[in-house]
Amino acid sequence: MCMTNLRPADKIFVALDYDNMDDALRLADRLGDTIKTMKVGLQLFFKSGPAILDRLHERGFQVFMDCKFHDIPNTVAGASDSVTSHGVYMFNVHVGGGLEMMRRAKQAAVARAQALGIAVPKVIGVTQLTSTAKQVLNEEIGIPGDVQSTVIRYARLAQEAGLDGVVASGHEIEGIRQACGDEFLTVIPGIRPVWAAANDQVRIMTPTDALRAGASYLVIGRAITHADDPRDAALRILEEVQQSEPSEGPHQ
Ligand SMILES: O=c1ccn([C@@H]2O[C@H](COP(=O)(O)O)[C@@H](O)[C@H]2O)c(=O)[nH]1
């Protein structure tokens, strides 16, 4: 699928990082006429269980299940089978789990989706978290060199395993596209409009710059969810990115 044909709003995933389903659904409902995909992470999932996926699907949203599986191949295959049975649009695994783990995740997703006659979810590899700085990578995690080189190496590995794309920061989009091609998805968190706080994110980029760099999708949480008026913040972000994509005129 050519991501460049998507409307800017369809490239934005809103991170529903809430501790209860009511707040999550309230925000989703406020954005439902604009945003198509909601991201469910572990905080919300542990409180709501799979019911949150059903409630979002009933409302017509696609779901990116951000569970970041990282375990032995057999366990990740089982988890991938289970998450696929919920009809999610996308889920992710850590590239650090290795080739076999990623291959098994993808195979399990394909097998379960085919058995159910549903679309195969996009399986995405997490490279290095956007909260990770070079110093942390080198001195705590123990990987030498710059973040960009590691992210690109991980992206190549994810592609070799048959994954559909990777999670990375905006700063690595160009390198990933050069290494893995334009069809390989880049899912980009650490997105911060100039008017939003960085919080715990380190490798940040504005929505406009990330889309200009070729991001397939942007993941945006607190810039929207912690705003005084989350809907207004989402619309402001959309206005900013639409101005940077003049060719998208008819969809705006
Ligand atoms: O490297 C990563 C991987 C995942 N995330 C997730 O994205 C959102 C970002 O939220 P913000 O509030 O916009 O910072 C959050 O749910 C993370 O778990 C990430 O930030 N970085």
PDBQT file of the ligand as one rigid body, heavy atoms in Angstrom, charges set to zero:
ROOT
HETATM    1  O1  LIG A 301      10.013   3.868  20.872  1.00  0.00    +0.000 OA
HETATM    2  C1  LIG A 301       8.845   4.031  21.272  1.00  0.00    +0.000 A 
HETATM    3  C2  LIG A 301       7.876   3.063  21.177  1.00  0.00    +0.000 A 
HETATM    4  C3  LIG A 301       6.607   3.320  21.608  1.00  0.00    +0.000 A 
HETATM    5  N1  LIG A 301       6.281   4.509  22.140  1.00  0.00    +0.000 N 
HETATM    6  C4  LIG A 301       4.887   4.729  22.562  1.00  0.00    +0.000 C 
HETATM    7  O2  LIG A 301       4.323   5.823  21.832  1.00  0.00    +0.000 OA
HETATM    8  C5  LIG A 301       3.559   6.648  22.674  1.00  0.00    +0.000 C 
HETATM    9  C6  LIG A 301       4.120   8.027  22.679  1.00  0.00    +0.000 C 
HETATM   10  O3  LIG A 301       3.415   8.820  23.605  1.00  0.00    +0.000 OA
HETATM   11  P1  LIG A 301       3.760  10.360  23.839  1.00  0.00    +0.000 P 
HETATM   12  O4  LIG A 301       2.841  10.743  24.965  1.00  0.00    +0.000 OA
HETATM   13  O5  LIG A 301       3.445  11.079  22.545  1.00  0.00    +0.000 OA
HETATM   14  O6  LIG A 301       5.195  10.473  24.216  1.00  0.00    +0.000 OA
HETATM   15  C7  LIG A 301       3.530   5.991  24.059  1.00  0.00    +0.000 C 
HETATM   16  O7  LIG A 301       2.338   5.237  24.169  1.00  0.00    +0.000 OA
HETATM   17  C8  LIG A 301       4.727   5.061  24.040  1.00  0.00    +0.000 C 
HETATM   18  O8  LIG A 301       4.494   3.892  24.787  1.00  0.00    +0.000 OA
HETATM   19  C9  LIG A 301       7.236   5.479  22.248  1.00  0.00    +0.000 A 
HETATM   20  O9  LIG A 301       6.978   6.597  22.742  1.00  0.00    +0.000 OA
HETATM   21  N2  LIG A 301       8.496   5.215  21.795  1.00  0.00    +0.000 N 
ENDROOT
TORSDOF 0
